[in-house]
Amino acid sequence: MKFAALPQFLLAAQVAQTIAFTFTARQGGSSSRLSTSFLNAELQEESSSAAEAWAKEQSKENDEDSARKRKYIIVGGGWGGWGAAKALSESDIDCDVTLIDALPDPTGAMPYLSKSGKPVEAGTRGFWKDYPNINDLCAQLDIREEDVFTPFTNSSFYSPDGLEATAPVFSETTFDFGLPFDLPFIDKDVPFPQLPSPFGQVLATFPLFERIPLADRASMVGLLLATIDCLGGDEKVQEEYDRMTAHELFNTFGISKRMVDDFIRPTLLVGLFKPPEELSALVVMELLYYYALAHQDSFDVRWIKNGTVADSLILPLSKMLQSDHGLNVLGGCRVGEISLEKSHDDKLSVHTVKYMKDGKEHEISNVDGIVLALGCKGMESVIKASPDLARLPVFSKAASLKGIDVISTRIWFDKVVPTRTPANVFAKFEELRGSGGTFFMLDQLQGNTDELWGVNGDDADDQSPRGSVVAADFYNAGALMSMSDDDIVKILTEDLLPSAVPRFKDAKVVDSWVGKYAGTVSWFSPGSYGNRPPLEGAGNNVLPNVKCAGDWVRMGDREHGAKGLCQERAYVSGIEAANSLLKSTGGVTNVKEVLQVRDDEDQFKFGVAVNNQVMKVLPRWWVR
């Protein structure tokens, strides 16, 4: 909108009036007053006429501005980006939506293949019980959950000493406690009903800790009290916990060393990808809440049944958004500078987005809004290339946060190796070099299909041996990143896998793939909470048309029950970022509502209420 025409005319009129007054004043007497009065009348009439014309022009421009298509950009093709794309594309406002990502094809239509043509994936991701919005997405896409997800599965924890523990499917736990006698009036083959937390979780896991003594398990009670205090407190309390390491909290509340080393540490390394001494106590409390205090079955997890997350869920979503709503997807593009300008109300506004594709720079101008659905590494890259954004502390702080190194592998064997559970965790192995490790038996989760071996219709008669297919991942993998791919595979096939499951010694490697991803996963380090980007970006009073999405964003008053490194949280944050953008740029009030997780159980609410009263008179001496 243009505001220069009227002020310039008024300035010219004022100058003309001053000159005329000065000239006639030199003539003296009434002639001066008469000339000035006459000129004033003419100027006022012309000024009023110009003002009316200017107002009409502005009204016309405002109408055109309201009527034109909005232009929205989403940077990042993860769950946050696709959540934003869906909410913007399906909104009531007339808009063009473009999603930009560095992957050659972020839609999932182009499979990610190894050099030998077998399907691979960067990390194996689970889907927990309380994922209401992703489950609802399946329904909207007319996808049956049983067709895309496996049943909920157990997970086993292995150390050099053997099997340490098994995480149960809490919703399917029976009364079979391995006792040498039958309990009266109880059918040990029938799952017991949902019990109040944490009693249901304690009962379900009681027979599954193979080596950890009861006294060590009981030492976690203090940690449950800290979780109630942390998550039941306000943001100030949570920031106090965020400044502590989880290791400090464990020591303060007397968690036994064996419980930490044998169970909690490996759980954190594969759940939050860092050891307790490098993690914020706040985020660890959020994870513990779901394991022990939310609902008996909140920690139940399932996996993709066929293929990958991209081709099972993202692909049908992208097809729907492209065909039904005209979503534009730009793959193989790296976003560079994002330029801002001052708007008429003296606020900043995004205007131009530049990106590189095939070695050439492209530009999208007249942008109405943008969602930065980026992880820490992507955010750092964009902010470094965007001086306008870097001047705002909220973005420069976000760009300062570092990520976690991850290595993904996939190994095809010549023999099928049976395992106790399809999902498994490595714990305390020296070969891990400080990293966390998992291995998944894809032939058990997905079936030993042609697709798993990269065999198409023309090669269906191939008689090559088909054994187990293992997806093994390393988190906090900095000490492994410098190793060759062959050496990483050897660590798995000669040390880790045979130590956990001895029958791997008899299996030979048919093919393998290794993917290394430096600094790509969010690291919730101590004190990082205040530097994590808010969903609102710099805020509506400063920069109303740039929002942030991803599992690491602070969602403020739209905080969701899904916490931590979580696909549901990332997806919901994208929806909420888009909703906020629609409200601040398009005046839209009818936005897509997100589904909330199940409400806290009554005993947890009661515990929070009692704790909050106690903390009014007792100091939290254990926090900083």
N, C-alpha and C positions, 0 to 999 in steps of 0.2 A: 504494500500500500504506500502511496506517495503523499507526503505532507509538505512538500517544499513550495508549491505554487502559491498558496494563500499568504504565507509569511513573506515571501519575496515581494508580492504585490503591495502588501501593507507597508513594507519598508520603503518601497519606491514612493508610495503615496505620502508617507511621512516626510521623506526628503523633499518632495515637490512642494509640500505645504510649507515647510520651513523656508525654502528658497523664496517662495511667493511672499510669505509674510515679511521676510527681511527686505525684499525689494520694495514692497508697497509702504513699509514703515518709513523708508527713507523719503517718501513723498509727503509724509506728515498728515495729521488730522484725520477726518472722517473717511477720507479716501482710503486710508490704510485699513480701517476697520471694515469698511464696505467690501473692499477687495478680498480681505481675508475671510469674511463671512460668506461671500459668494463662492469662493474657492472651496471652503470647508463643506458647503452644501453639496457641491459637485463631487468632491472626493468621497464624502460619506455615501452618496448615492452609488458611485462606482464601486466603493469598497463593499457595500451591502450586496450589490449585484454579483461581485466576484466571489464573496463568501458563499452566497447561495449556489453559484455554479460549482464552486469547489466542493461544497457539501454534497451536491448531487453526484459529482464525479466520485467522491469517496464512497457514497452509498452504492453506486454502481459497482465499484471495485470490490466492496465488501460482499455484495451479492455474488459477484463472479468468483471471489475467493471461497465463499461457502459452497458454491455450486460445483467447483472444479474437483477433479479427482485428487485425493490425497496420495502422497507418495511416501511409502514406508519402507525402510531397509532393516533387515535382520542380519547381523554379522555373527555367524556361527551356526553349524548344522547339527549340534547335539540335541539332547532332549529339551533343553531350554529354548533353543532356536525354533524347534518344531512346535513347541507349545505356543510360542509367540506367533509363529506363522499361522497356526490354526485359528487362534483367537482374532487376529487382525483380518484374515481372509474371510472368516465367517461373520464379521461384524456387520452392523446395519449401515455403516458409512461406505460411500463409494470410494474405493481406494485401490491403488496398485501396490502390491506387496512383492518385494524381492528378497530372497534369502541368498546370502553369499557365504561360501565356505571354501576352505583350501583343498578339501578332498576333491578328487576328479569328479566323483559323482556322489554327493551327499544324500541322494534319494534312496540309495540301496538297490537301484536297478542294475548297477554294474558290480558284480561280485568281487570281493577282495580275495585274490588268489596268490598262492605261493608260486615260485618259479616253475614248479612242475605242474601247475594248473589245479591244485587242490584248494578247497575253500579254507580260509583262515579268518581270524578275528582278533582284534586288539583287546584282549582281556575277556574273561568269562564273567558275565554279570547276572546276579540273582534278582528275583522279583519276590518281595516279601508279601506277607499276608495283607498288610495295610497299605495297599497301593490302589486306592479307590478310583483315582482319575485315569491311571493307565488301564485298569480293568474296564472302566467306562468307555475308554477309547476303543477297546476291542469291540464292545457292543455297538458303538456308533459305526464302526467299520464293518459290522456284520461278520466279525471273526469270533468263533467259539473259543473260549479260553482253553478248553481241553485239546483244541487243535494246535494251539501255539505254545502252550506251556506244558512242562512235565508235571506229574504229581509232585506234591511237596516231598522233599527228600531229607534223609539223615545226612550228617556230615561227621567224618571221623578225624581225630587228631592223632598224628603219629610223631613220635620222637625216636631217638636212637635206641631207647629202651623198649620200643614197641608201641602198641595202641594205648594212648593215654586216656582218651575220653571219646564219647560219641554224642553229638548234639542231636536230640530227638526231633521227630515231627510232633510237636506238642499237642496238636489237635487229634492225633491218632494214638496217643500213649495209652497203654493198657495197664492193668493191675499186675502184670507179670513182673515181679521183682526178683526172679531167680531164686526164690526161697525153696528149701527142700520139702516144703509141705504146702498144701492148698489152704487158702484163706476161706473161712466159712462164708457162705452166702455171696461170694464174689466170683464172677466169671472172668478169669484172667485174660481171656481173648477178646473181651469187649472194651473198647476205649472208655476211659472214665470221663465224666462230664467236665465241662469247663468249671474250674475252681477259681476263687479269688486269687489274684497275684499277691505276693510271690509264691503262695502255697502250691498252686498248680505247677509252676516251674520247678520248684524244689522236688515235688513228688515225681515229676516226669524225668528229671535228671538223676535222681538218687541212685538208680542201679547202673548208670552209664559212665560214671567216672571209674575207670579201670584201676588206676594207680594212685590217684590223689586222695589222701586220707580225709575222713570226715572233719577232723579238726581244722584242716587247711581250708576246706570249703566253708566252714562256719565262720572263718575270719572275715568273710565278705560282708557280714551283717552291717558293720559300720559304714561300708561303702553305700549300702542302700539308704541309710539315713542321710548321708551327704548328697545323694541324688535327689531325695525329696527336698532338701534345703536348697539345692542349686536350681532345679527346674521349677520349684514352687516360688522362687524369689523373683524380684523385678529385674530389670535390665542391669541395674547397678550391681546387684548381687552376682548375676551371671558374669559380668565383666571381672569381678573379683576372682571368681573361679577360673576364668579364662587366663588370668595372669599366672596361675599356678601350672606346673606340669602335673600330669597324671601320676607320675612317679612320686612326687612330693605328697600328693594326696593319699596314695596307697600307704606310704610310710607313716603318715600322720594317723591314719585310721587303723593301722596295725594289720594290714593284709599280709598273710604269710608269704615269705619269699617263694616257697614252692608253688603256691597258688598263682602268684604273678608269673613266675618263669614257665610253668608247665601249661597254664591255661590262658591267663589274661593277656600276657605278652603276645603269644602267637595269634590270639583272637584279634588284638588291636592291629597287628602287622598285616593281617589279611582283611580287616574290616575298615580301618582308617589309614593303613599303609605306613605307619610309623610306630616305633616303640614308645612305651609310656613316658620316657624321659624327654621325648621330643613332641609330645602332644598336649594340647590344651586340656585341662581337667574338665572344662565345660563340655567339650564335644564328646569326651569319653563318658561323661555322665549321661549325655543324650543316648549314646549307644547302649549303655547299661540299662537305661530305663526300658528300652524295647526288649532287652533280654530278660529282665527280671520283674519289672513293675507295671508294664502297660497292660497286656492281657496275656493269658496263658499261651495263646497261639500266635502272638504278634511276631515272634522270631521265626516262624515257619517260612521256608524259602523254597522256591521252585525255579526252574531254568527253562531256557528256550528248547522246545521239543524238536524242531527241525531247522537247520540252517543257522542263521545269525539274528541278532536283534534288528539289524538293518533290513534284511530281506523279509523278516517275519512281521515287523510292526511299522518301521519307518517307510518302507516301500508302499504298502497300501495307503498309508496316510498321505504320502507325497502325491500319489496318483490321484487321490480324491481331491486334494487341494488344487492341484494343477488343472484337472479336467473340469471340476465344478466351480472353482473360484478364481481361476486364472493366475495362480501363484507362479511367479517367475523364479527359477532356481539357477544360480550361477555357480557352477563347480569349477575347481581348479583355479580359484581366484584368491589372492592375498590382499586383504584390505590394508591400505596405507594411511594417508592423511585424511582425517575427518576435520573439516573446517567449520568454524562457527562464525556468526555475525550478530551484531546487536539488532534486536527487533525494536519496533516503535515504542514499546513499553519499557525500554532500557534493559530488558532481559536478554540473555544470550539464547541463540537458536542455532541448531545444526543446519547447515546449508548444502554442503558438498561432501561427497564420499568418493575417494579415489581408490582404485584397486589395480593390481597387476594380473594379467592373464597372458600366457604365452609370450612373456617378455615385453609386453606392451602395456602402457598405462591407460586406463579408462577412467571416466569420471561420470558420476551421477549428480546432477545439480538440482536445485529447488526441492530439496528433501524436506518433508514435513515432520519426520520423526524417525528415530533409530532405536533398535534394541541391541545392546551389546551382549550377546549370549556367548561369552567367551570364558575359557578357563584362565588360570593365572598366566600361562605362557603366551596365549593369544592376546590377553589384555596388555601385557608388557609390550608386545610388538606394536600394537595399534597406538598405544599412548606415546611410545617413543617417536612414532612417525607423525604425531598430531600435536604440535605445540599449543594449539588452542585448548585442547583437553588437558594437556600436562600442566597448564597454569592453574587448573582447579585442583585443590588438594585431595579431594575425594578420589580422583582418578590416578593421580601420581602415587598416592598411598597404595591403591589397589595394584598398581603396576610394580610396586616394590616387593610384593609377596612372591615367594618362590614355590615351585611345585615339586612333586615327587617323581623319581625315576621308576619306570615300570618296564619289565621285559615279559613279553608273551611268547610262548612256544606252542608248537603242535607237533606231535610225534606219532607216526603211523608204524605199528609193530606187525610182525608176521604171525603172532599168536594171540589168541584171546586170553587176557589175564583177568580172572575173577577177583573182585575186591568186595570188602564188606559193605561199602557205600559208594555211590558214584561221585560224591563230592568229598574232598579230603584236604587236610591241612598239614603242612610240615611244621614241626616245632623243635627248637633247640639243636638243630643240626649245624655242625661247624661249617659244612659245605655251603650253607646259606649266606655266610659272610655278613651277617647282620640283617639280611632281608627277610621278608615274610614270603612263604611259598604255599601254593595250592596246586592240586592236580585234580582234573575232572575226567571221568571215564565217559567220553562222548559216545562210544559204542553202546554204553548202557543207557545214557540219557536220551539219545536220538535214534538208536538202532544202527546196526552196521550196514548202512545204505550205500547205494551207488554215489549219491550226492556227497556223502562224507569222505569218499575216496576220490572225488573229482571225476567220476566216470559218467560220461554222457551216453546217449542211446547208441552211438556208433561203437562204443567200447564196452558195451554191456557183457560181451562174451569173454572179456579179459579174465584169465585164470590166475592172475597174480595172487599170492597169499594175502588174505585180509584178516588181520588180528585186531587187537584193541587200538583205539585212537585216543590219545591223551592230550588234553589241553592243560599245560602247566604254566603258571604265571608267577613272577617274582615282583614284590613290591618293596619300596625303599631299596631299590636295586643298584645304588650307586657303586658299590664295590664289585658288582658283576658286569657293569656296563662296558668296561674296557676289555673284557674277555672276548675271544672269537666265538662265533656262533657254534662251531663244532665243539669247543670246550664247554660251552653252556649245556649243550645236548649231552655231552659225556657226564657232566655232573649229575644230570637227571637219570640217565640210563644206567650208569655204573655205580652211583652212590645213593642218591635220594630215593628213587623208586624201589630198587631192590631192598633197601633198608626198611621201607614201610611195608612193602608187599613182596616177600622173597621170590615169588613166581616170576617177577620181572627179570630175574637173572637168566631165565631160559628163553626170553623173547629177544628177537633181533630187530633192529631198526630198519624199516623199509624206506622211509622218507622222513624228513623233518623240516621245520621252518622256525625261524626266530625273528621276532620284531622287537626293536628297542625304541623306547619313547622317553626321552629325557625331559624331566620337569613338567610333565603334562597333567598330572593329577593334583587336585587341590590338597594343600598341606595346612591342616588346622593347627598351626604351631602356637605355643603359649604367647599370649598377648596379641594374637592376630585379629581378634574379633573387631577391634576398632578400625582396622585397615581394610577389612573385607568390604567390597563395594555395596552400598545400599541399593535396593531395587529401584529407588527413585533417582539414582545417580546423584547429581549435585543438588537436586531438589527443584520443585516447581517455581520457587521464587528466584532461582538463578538460571537454570537450564531445563525448562519444562519438557523438552522433546527428545531427551536422551535417557533411556532406562537401561537397567542391567538385569540379566537373568543367569541362572546357573545354580548348582548346588551349594556354592560358597557365598551367595549374596545374603545380605541382611534384609529380611522382608518386612521389618517394622510391624505395623499394626495388621499386616496381612500374613503374618507368620503362620506356617502350616505345621501340622503334626509330624510330617515326615522330616527327619533330621539327618545331618551328616552327609556322607558320600552316598547319595541316594538318587536313583533315577526318577522316582516319584517327585521328590523335592525339586529337581531340576526342571521337570516338565511343568509342575505347578508354578514355579517362579516365572517361566516363560509366559504362561497364561496371564499371570498377575501383572507382569511388566507390560504386556500388550494392553490389558485393561486400563492401566494407569496412563499409557500413551494415548489411548482413544479419548479418555476423559480430558486430558490436558491440551490436546491438539484438535480434537474433532467435536468437542462438546457432547460426546456420547455418554449416556448414563446407563443404557441397557447393555451391560457387558456380560461376558461369559462367567458364570459362577463356577468356582471350584468346589469339589466335594471334599469334605473334611474327613479325617480318620476318625475311628471310634473314640468316643469321649473317654476321659480317664475314669477308672473304676472308683467306686465310692470310697474305698479304704485309702486309696492314694489321695483323693481330695481331702479326706479327713486328716491324713498325715500332714498334708501341706498346711491346712488351716491351723492345726496344733503347733506345728513348727514355726509358722509365722508369728504366732503369739509369743512363743518362747523366745524367739530371736529379738523381740522388742526389748527384752531385759537382759539377755545374755549376748556377749560379743562373739563374733565369729573369729576366734583367735587363730583358726587354722588357715584363713585366707589372707592374702596380702592386702 
